[in-house]
Amino acid sequence: KIKKPAKMTEKKTNPHVPTPKPKLTKAERRAVQEAQRAAKAERGGAKANRGGSGKASKGGGGSGATAERQQQQGNSSGGGGRSNASAAAAGSSCETAAVDGASKDVQEFSHLPQYRKKYPTDCGLTLSLSTPSSPSALHPSVLSLGLRYANGSVRGANSRCREMLLCFKDVVRDFEPSPGKTFSSDLEHTVKAAFQHWTTRCRTHSVSMGNSFSFVKSLIANLPRDAAEDEAKEDLLEQIDSYLHERLSFAGRVIASHASHKIHDGDVILTYGRSEAVQALLRHAAVELGKKFRVVVVDGRPLLEGRETLRYLTGHGIECTYVLLNGLSYVMREVSTVFLGAAALMSNGSVLSRVGTMGVALAARAANVPVLFGCETYKISARVQLESITGNELGNPDDVASIGTGAGAVRSQELDGWRDAPNLKLLNLMYDLTPSEFVSGIVTEMGILPPSSVAVLIREMNPQEESAYH
């Protein structure tokens, strides 16, 4: 039998299945995204304009019942229409600011909360104070502290945590529970609202703030249900005062006592930026113990926090040398010991601190100079972090384009108008991570520990203290 040749069938395309799109390169995808953002911003502006005119025309030609109903709503709110209008205007201005700044975000750090300059003008005080009779209205101390968080007048892990706890004391002292709610549950809701306000509208919270906030929540949750309101307030205020004294003030003095044994007459001590623990230990060694040594203060832009350290040390009669970070390798040859501050201490022994700290530790390692970090135990985090990209904070990119900070900042002519440059983006990272292999020791109130003992220290803490680290 002769097999018949198979019939050649043409491949039919399914009209309901779209043809696959060609793959784009990374640069092409980025260009498409930028074009989509620009088009979205234009559509949003045009829609807002059309919406405003449409609402005005509809209000003019509406029925009498509608006008009467709107008038009744305005009268019952007691001027709330103006508050709602201002709140809507504030929200639109914030959204516009966010859209304008989105095109200048660095894509490699898009997973981090992006810096948006939308507090404290319209998006903070207006929205929070528009309904002061609401149970969720924020305490004035919360709003005031949020302003200082946002403008950078409160900076540093200890300072931010201390001000937060003092603000919580004001909240507890003036707190009145809502009708039908228990004291502890309503107070916990109020405290959470304050913390969320700082984190979302002002600045991302630090590890020290997170641990202290967990401690305050545990205090509120463990209040006896049958306790009187005045007794509960007094107990909470006393516990917060004890935390401030033991975990911040007293811990700093103990760290200074432990670290001062590593300083000898004629030594050259190097420090970077500003740290309360380092300032306290250097003052203790020079003033209270009478040791004679010299301090090299290394500083870096854009914050230039080392100037505050320089002013503090020279005010106590300590001989100092001031140098910027680019001259670090020249002064490291004569350094005896490096003392650095810490914003957080990870469970694997790595240290999160002000950006530039890693470079100082690396230069000290190359010169065989020991590196000691001063860190209170309430800054310990149970997380493990291996680099500075996954977890970090983005600061104001305009600070990179300025020389100096605050009222004395001078705008750089080369970077003036950088937002209008199509291919220029500025990155202002706030922290970096120093791996444990570059850390000689960590000075805590428990003593001088190697980085490998941080995990052991977390396990050895009692459950009441350990609950603050989760």
N, C-alpha and C positions, 0 to 999 in steps of 0.2 A: 504494500500500500504506500502510496505517495502522500506524504503529509502536505497539506495545504499551507502555504505561508500565512503567518499570522497577519491580521489586518493592522495596519499602522493607524493608531488612534491619536488624534491630536489632543494635547493636554488642555483641558478646559479650565479656565480661570473662574473662580467663584466671585461673582460680582459683589457679594455681601462681605467678603474679607478684604480689607484694604491691603494694598501692596506695602511691603516693608520699607520703612524710610532708611535712607543711607545713614551710616554711622558718622557722627560728627567728632571732630577732635575736641580736646579740652578747651582750647582757645576759642573754637567756634561755639561750643556750648556756652562759654562765659559771655561771648558777644551777644548771643541770643537772649540770655538772661538779663543782661544790661538793657537791651532794647525793650524787653517785656516790662521791666521795672519803669523805664521812662514812659512807655505808653500807658501803664497803669496810673502813674502819677498824673499824666495829662488828663486821662479820663476821669480821675477822682476830682480834679479841680473843676473841670467842665460840669460834672454832675452836681457838685456843690453849688455852682452858680445857677444851674437850671433849677435845682431843688429850692433855692432861696426865692427865686422869682415865682416859681409855681405855687409855693406856699402862700406868698403874698397875694397873688391873684385869686387863689382859692378862698382865702380868708375874706377878701373883699366881696366876692360874689356868693358867699354861702348863705344858707337859710337863716332865719331869725332864731330858730331853736338852737342851731349850732353856735351862733354868736352868743346866745344867752348861756349855753352850757360852758363855753370857754370863759365867759365872764365870771360865772359861779366858781369855776375851778381856780381862777386867778384870785378871787376874793377869799376862798377858803384856804389857799396856801399862804396868804398874807405876804404877797410879794415873792412867792416862790418861783413865779414865772421868770423874773429877772435872774434868779439864781440858776434856774435850769438853763436859761439862755447863755449865761456866762460859763456854766459848766460845759455846755455844748461847744461854745467857742474855744474853751480851753482844750477840750478833747480834740477838736479839729486842728488847733495849732500844734498840739503834740504829735498828731498823726503826720502832719506836714513836715515837722522837724524830723520825724523818724524816716519818712520817705526820702527826704533830702540827704540824710546822712547814710542811708543804706548803700548808695552807690559808691561810697568811699570805704566800705568795710573790707578788711583783708580776708579773702575767702579761706585761707588756711586756718583762720581762727574764728570762723563763722559759728562754730559750736559753742563758743563762749558768749555770755550776755554782752551785747554790744553797748558801747557807751552812747547814751543819748542825753543831750543837755535839755531836759524837759522839766526839771525841778530846780528852783522852787517857785517859778513865776506863776503860771496858771494851773499846772497839773497837780500841784501839791496842796497849797493852802485853800484855793478856791473850791476844789472838789471836796476837801475834807471838812471845811467849815460851812458848806452850803446848807447842811441839815444838822445844826448843833443839837437838836433835841433827839436825834436818832441814837439808839443804843450803841451803834457802831461808830459814833463820832469819836475822834481821837483826842487824847489829852493834849493841852497846849505844850506841855514839856516834850511830848512825842514829836510834835511838829517842829518845835524849836531845835531839837536834836537832829531831826532829819535835815534841816537846813544846814547845820554844821557838818553833818556827814557828807552832804552833796557838794558843798563848796570847799571841802578839804581842811577846814579849820580844826577838826578833830581827826587826827591821823595817828596811826600806830595801833598795834594789837591791844596793848594794855589800856591806852587812853580810850579807844572805842568801846572796849568792854566795861571799863569803869563808868563811863558816862551812861552807857545803857543800863547798868544796874542802878545807878542813882536816879535815872529817869523812871525805872520801874518802882522805885520807892515812892516817887511822887504820885504815880498812878495808883499804887496800893493805898496810899494815905488819903487820897481824895475819892476813892472808888465807892460807889453806891450801887448795889445790885438792882437789876430791873425787877419789876413786880412779877411774881410767879416763878422766879429763877433762884437757884441756890447761890450762895456767895462764891463758892469755889469754882463752879462751872462757868458762871458769868465772868468772874475775874480771869479765868484761863482764856476765855474767848477774847476778852479785851487785850490781854497781854499778847496773844497770838496776832491780833489785828495790828498792834503796834509794831511787832517784829516784821510782819509781812509788809507793812508800809515802808519801813526802812530798807528792806531787801529789794523790793520791786520798784520803788520810786526814787530812792536816794542812792544807795550803793550796796553792792553785794556784801553779805555779812562775812566776817572772818571766822576762822576755826574757833578762836577764843570766844567770840560772841555766840556761836552755835552751842558750844559746851556750856557756857554760863546760862544761856536761855533754857537749855534742857534742865539745868539744875533748878532754875526758878519754876519751871513747869512741874517738876517732881515735888517741890515744896507745896505748890498749890494743890496738887492732886492728893497729897498725903494729909491735908488739913482734916481734922475731925469734923464730922457732919454736925455734931451737936455743939460745936464751939461757938461762942458768941462772936459777933462781927468785930468788936473792938479787940478782943483777945486774939482772934485770927490775924488781924492786921498787925498787932504788936509782935506776934510770933514771926510773921513773915519779914517784917522790917529788921528784927533782930538777926534772923538767919541770913539775910542779904548782907548786913553789916559784918557778920562773922566771915562770910565768904570773901568779901572785899579785903578784910584784914588778913585772913590766913592765906588765901590763895594768890593775892596780889602784893599787898604791902609787906607782910612778914616774909613771904617767899622771896621777894627782891632783896631783903636784908640778909637772908640766909645764903642766897646765891652769891652776894658780895663777900660774905665771910668765907665761903668755900673757895672762890676764885682768887681772892687776894693772896692766898698762899702760893699761887703760881707767878706772882710778881715779885721781883727782887730789885734791890738798888742798882741803878745803872741800866736797867732794861729799857728796850725800845718796844712799846706796845703799839700795835696797829689795829684800828677799828674802821668800820665802813658805815656810812650813813648815820642813822640815829637809832639808839636802843636804850630804853629806860634801864634795863638790867646792866648793860655795859657801862652806862654813865654812873650808876650807883656803885658798881664794884671798883671803878677807877677812882671815884671820889673817896670811897672807904679806904682804899689802899694808900692814897696820898694824904688825906686829911686826918683820918682817925689813926692810921698805923704809921704815918710819917715816912713813908717810903719815897725815895727819889727816883723818878723815872720820867721818860719822855713819851708822848703819845703822838703817833702819826694818824691824822684823820683823813681818810680817803673819801672822796665825795664823787657823785655822779649826777648828771642831768636826767630828767628835767626837774626833779623835786629839790635837789641840793639840800637834803636834810642834814648833811654833815656840818653845815654852818651852825645849826642849833647845838650840835654836840661840841663844836669848837667854842662857841660862846659860853656854854655851861662849864667846860673844863677850865678854860682860861679864867673864868670867874672864881674858881676855887684854887687858883694859883698853880695849875698844872702846866708845865711846858708842853707846847703843842707845835706840830707842823701840819700844814694844810696842803693837800695835793689832790688833783683830780684823778679819775680812774685811769686815764691814758698814761699817767706817769707812775703807775703802780710798780712796774718791774724795776724801776730805778731805786725806789726806796725799800723794796723788799729785802735787799741784800743786808741791811743793817737791823732788821726787825728780829726781836727775840720771840715774841708770842703774838698771835692774832686772836682777838676777842671780837665775836660777832653776835648780833642779835638774831632772834628767830620769831617769825610770825606763827609758825606751826611746826610740830614735830610729828612725823609720820611713824607708823608702827614698825617700818622696816629700817628706821634709823636715819632716813633722809630728812633734810631740814628745808622748809619753805620760808623764804625771807625776801627782803627787798631786792628787786632786780639789780644785778651786778655783784651780789654776794658770791655766786658760784665762781665768777672770774677771780675774785679775791682768794677764795679757797684753793682754786687751781694754781694760782701763782705761788701761794704759800707752800703747796705740796711740791711744786717744782724746786723751791728753794729750801726744802726740808725744814720748814717752820711749822710748829704745832698750831692747830686751829681749834679753838674752844668756842662753843656756842653757849650763851646764857639763855635759858628757857625755863619758864615756870611749868609745872606739871599740868596745869589746867589748859595748856595749849596742845596737849597730846591728842592726836587723832588716831582712831583705829583704822583709818584707811591706809592703803599702800599706794604710793605714787612713785613712778620711775622717771618721769621727765616733767618739763615745765609747760607742755602743750595741752595735755588733757585737762588739767585743773589750773586755772589762772584767772586773772582779772585784767580787763582792759580799761586803761585810763583815758583821759581826754587827749585826743591826738593833737589838739591845738597847743598843748604844753610842749610837745616836741618841737614845734615851730617857734617857740619863745625861749629867750634866755632869761632864766630866773623865774620865780613864781610870785603870785600875789600881786600887790599893787606895784611892785618894782619890776615886774616882768617887761622885757623889751622884745618886741616882735622882730624876728629875723627877716632881713630884706630878701634873702635868697628863697625863703619858704613862704613869704607873704603871698596870699592868694593861691595857696596850694590846692584848695578845693576846686578851683576852676581848671587846674591842669588835668587833662584827660587820663594820663598814664602815671599819675603820682598818688600814692596812698601812704599815710603815716600810721605807724604802729607804736602804741605806748603800752607795753606790758608792765604790770605792777610788781610781779614777783618772779623769782626763779627758784629752782630746786637744786640743792646741793646734795649729791649722793653720799651715802654713808662712808665710802672709801676715802673721801676727802675730809672727814670729820675726825679729829683726834679725840675729842671728848665733849660731852654735853653736861654743863653745869646746871643742876636743878637744886631745889630745896632738899632733895633726898641725898645729894652728894654729886660727885663727878662720876658720870657713867659713860661706858663705851656705847656706841650706837647700837650694838647688838643686844643691849640690855633693855631697850625701850619696850619691846614686846613683853619681857618678863615684868617690867614695872607696871604695865597695864594689867597683867594677870594678878599681881600681888595686891593691887588696890582693892579695898573692900567694895562690896556691891553698891553701896550708896554712892560712893565716889565714881565707880566705874560706869554707873548709869548715865553720868553726864557726858560720856565720851561716845555715845551712840546716837 
